[in-house]
Amino acid sequence: MKKMYISGKITGLYLPDAMRMFEDAEKIVSKYGYEPINPITEVPKNFKFDWYEYMKFDIKILMDCEAIFMLSNWKDSKGAIIEHDLAKKLNYKIIYQEKQNKQNMKVKLIRYNSEDNYTDGMLFIDNKFICYTIEDEHRTKKVWGETRIPEGKYDIVLRKEGRFHNNYISKFKDIHKGMLCITNDSDFKLKNNGLQFQYILFHIGNTDKDTAGCILTGLKANADKNFIGNSTVAYKKFYPIVANELDKGNEVEIEVLDLHNLI
């Protein structure tokens, strides 16, 4: 089972109160399907109290996790801020306690036409139509650069490295914050239905020749012709909405659906 580290303010609090907060967080983390890692209970009983030694110990156990849960008081803790920044740099999944009751932005990709070498779709944000899409074809066995991702629910995150990111910094300098990447695992991987992908991005293009598993945006669709038009205009319409939400530290979910499975 994957592990999720619990991070928050401890120093300066009445210890029993801090312990209760971390124990309550364990229950929330378990609901997400992770093994909760509580730094209070992980510390050996004979551990010598020293803030720097505690931080070294805590970072070691954080590095053994795949995700982090930030208590609502984390911004009041120097140590928790360090743990948060480290988790962000390592591309950990981050869940914030204060956002548990907030409705996450939901992106939906509905594929309405599937051909031998490409797939047409429509992209929605919170049930509002945004643009059309084109992807590679459906395959049960992955062929690199010629396979679309399976149906499912995934996260959209910002990837701030790589060839596309470097190109889009100048190409879309007024809006670019990182590439929108679809993932459900560490290191920007996507695993589902026995298939594994990595670096599945949203970017511009017109036909399936312009993508290697990624999702292209367009305002004009031509079903049965393997073409979408006004791709850059569509990208500038879709990208800022999602990127700005992510830049605020909020989560964005995407659900990929095949229309024939909805009928």
C-alpha positions in Angstrom: 0.0 0.0 0.0 1.2 3.5 -0.8 2.1 5.8 2.1 0.9 9.3 2.8 2.8 11.5 5.3 0.9 13.7 7.6 2.4 17.2 8.0 1.3 20.1 10.3 2.2 22.3 13.2 3.4 20.4 16.4 6.0 22.8 18.0 4.3 25.1 20.5 1.1 23.1 20.8 -0.1 21.1 23.8 1.1 17.7 22.7 -2.2 15.8 23.4 -4.0 18.3 21.2 -1.5 17.9 18.4 -1.7 14.1 18.8 -5.5 14.2 18.4 -5.2 16.3 15.2 -2.8 13.9 13.6 -4.9 10.9 14.7 -8.0 12.5 13.1 -5.9 13.0 9.9 -5.0 9.3 9.9 -8.7 8.4 9.4 -9.0 10.8 6.5 -5.8 9.5 4.8 -7.0 5.9 5.1 -10.2 6.8 3.2 -8.0 7.8 0.3 -6.5 4.3 0.2 -3.1 5.3 1.6 -1.3 4.0 4.7 -1.1 7.1 7.0 2.4 8.0 8.3 2.1 10.0 11.5 5.4 11.6 12.4 4.4 11.9 16.1 4.0 8.1 16.5 6.9 7.3 14.2 9.5 9.0 16.5 11.2 6.6 18.9 10.2 7.2 22.6 13.8 7.8 23.6 14.4 10.4 20.9 16.3 13.4 22.1 14.3 16.6 21.6 16.0 18.8 19.1 14.1 20.6 16.2 16.8 20.0 13.7 17.1 16.3 14.6 13.3 15.9 14.4 13.4 17.5 10.9 16.1 15.1 9.7 14.1 12.2 11.0 10.8 13.4 9.6 12.3 14.1 6.1 13.7 10.6 6.1 10.2 9.0 6.6 8.6 11.6 4.2 11.0 10.4 1.5 9.6 6.9 1.9 6.1 8.1 1.1 4.3 8.8 -2.2 1.9 11.5 -1.0 1.5 14.1 1.8 -1.5 15.4 3.8 -1.3 19.0 5.0 -3.1 19.8 8.2 -5.0 23.1 8.1 -2.3 24.7 10.4 0.6 23.7 8.2 1.4 27.3 7.2 2.1 28.2 10.9 4.9 25.6 11.0 8.4 26.2 9.6 9.0 22.4 9.5 5.7 21.7 7.7 6.5 24.4 5.1 9.8 22.7 4.4 8.0 19.3 4.1 5.4 20.8 1.7 8.0 22.4 -0.5 10.0 19.2 -0.7 6.9 17.1 -1.5 5.9 19.6 -4.3 9.4 19.4 -5.8 9.2 15.6 -5.8 5.8 15.8 -7.5 4.0 14.0 -4.6 0.2 14.0 -4.5 -0.7 16.7 -2.0 -4.0 16.8 -0.1 -4.9 19.9 1.9 -7.2 19.5 4.9 -8.8 22.9 4.5 -9.9 21.9 1.0 -11.7 18.7 1.9 -15.1 20.4 1.6 -14.2 22.3 -1.6 -15.5 21.0 -4.9 -12.6 20.3 -7.2 -12.6 21.4 -10.8 -13.7 18.6 -13.0 -12.7 18.2 -16.6 -14.5 15.6 -18.7 -13.3 14.2 -22.1 -16.0 12.4 -24.0 -14.9 10.5 -27.1 -17.6 10.4 -29.7 -15.9 8.9 -32.7 -13.3 6.2 -32.8 -11.5 5.3 -36.0 -8.7 3.0 -36.9 -5.9 5.6 -36.5 -7.5 8.5 -34.5 -10.2 9.4 -31.9 -12.4 12.5 -31.8 -13.6 14.0 -28.6 -15.2 16.9 -26.7 -13.7 18.6 -23.7 -15.8 20.0 -20.9 -14.9 21.9 -17.7 -17.5 21.5 -14.9 -20.0 20.3 -17.5 -19.5 23.4 -19.8 -18.3 22.6 -23.4 -14.9 24.1 -24.1 -13.5 22.6 -27.3 -12.9 19.5 -29.4 -10.0 17.1 -29.2 -8.2 14.5 -31.3 -6.1 11.6 -29.9 -4.5 8.4 -31.2 -6.6 5.2 -31.7 -7.8 2.6 -29.2 -5.5 -0.4 -28.6 -5.6 -3.2 -26.1 -1.8 -3.6 -26.4 0.1 -0.4 -26.3 2.1 0.8 -29.4 4.3 3.7 -28.4 3.0 7.0 -30.0 0.0 5.2 -31.5 -2.2 4.5 -28.5 -4.7 6.6 -26.6 -5.1 6.4 -22.8 -7.8 4.1 -21.4 -11.1 5.4 -20.0 -10.9 6.4 -16.3 -10.5 9.1 -13.7 -7.1 10.8 -13.4 -5.4 13.9 -12.0 -4.2 16.9 -14.1 -1.0 18.4 -12.8 1.6 20.9 -14.0 4.8 19.5 -15.5 7.5 22.2 -15.5 10.2 20.5 -17.5 10.7 18.8 -20.8 10.7 19.8 -24.5 7.1 21.0 -24.7 7.4 23.1 -21.5 10.6 24.7 -22.8 8.9 25.5 -26.1 5.7 26.8 -24.6 7.5 29.2 -22.2 8.1 31.4 -25.2 5.2 30.3 -27.4 2.6 31.1 -24.8 4.6 33.4 -22.5 1.6 35.3 -21.3 -0.3 32.3 -19.9 2.2 29.4 -19.5 2.7 27.9 -16.0 3.8 24.4 -17.0 2.3 21.7 -19.2 -1.0 20.2 -18.2 -0.2 16.5 -17.6 -2.6 13.6 -17.0 -1.4 11.2 -14.4 -2.4 8.8 -11.6 1.0 7.7 -10.4 4.5 9.1 -9.5 6.8 10.7 -12.0 3.9 11.7 -14.3 3.0 8.1 -15.1 -0.5 6.9 -15.9 -1.3 3.3 -15.3 -4.7 1.7 -16.1 -6.1 -1.5 -17.7 -2.7 -3.1 -17.9 -1.2 -0.2 -19.9 1.4 2.3 -18.8 2.0 5.8 -20.2 4.1 8.8 -19.2 3.9 12.5 -19.9 0.4 12.5 -21.4 0.0 16.2 -22.1 -2.6 18.6 -23.6 -1.0 20.5 -26.5 -1.7 22.0 -29.9 -1.9 20.1 -33.2 -4.3 19.2 -36.0 -4.1 15.4 -36.7 -3.0 12.2 -35.0 0.4 12.7 -36.6 0.9 15.6 -34.2 0.5 13.5 -31.1 2.2 10.5 -29.4 -0.6 9.6 -27.0 -1.3 13.2 -25.9 -4.5 15.2 -26.3 -4.8 17.9 -28.9 -7.3 20.8 -28.7 -9.3 22.4 -31.5 -12.4 24.7 -32.0 -13.3 23.0 -35.3 -13.9 19.3 -35.7 -14.0 17.3 -38.9 -15.2 13.8 -38.0 -14.0 11.1 -40.4 -11.3 13.4 -41.7 -8.7 13.1 -38.9 -8.5 16.9 -38.4 -9.3 19.6 -35.9 -8.8 23.3 -36.6 -8.0 26.4 -34.6 -6.0 24.4 -32.2 -4.0 27.3 -30.7 -7.2 29.3 -30.1 -8.8 26.3 -28.4 -5.6 25.8 -26.3 -5.6 29.4 -25.2 -9.3 29.0 -24.2 -8.8 25.7 -22.2 -5.3 26.0 -20.8 -5.6 29.1 -18.5 -8.8 27.9 -16.8 -7.1 24.7 -15.6 -3.6 26.0 -15.1 -4.8 28.9 -13.0 -6.7 26.5 -10.7 -3.6 24.3 -10.3 -1.4 27.3 -9.7 -3.7 28.2 -6.7 -2.8 24.8 -5.2 -6.2 23.3 -6.0 -6.7 19.8 -7.5 -8.2 19.2 -10.9 -9.7 15.9 -11.9 -10.3 14.5 -15.4 -12.7 11.8 -16.4 -12.2 10.1 -19.8 -15.3 8.5 -21.2 -16.2 6.7 -24.5 -19.6 7.8 -25.7 -20.7 4.2 -26.7 -20.3 3.2 -23.0 -22.7 6.0 -22.0 -25.5 5.0 -24.3 
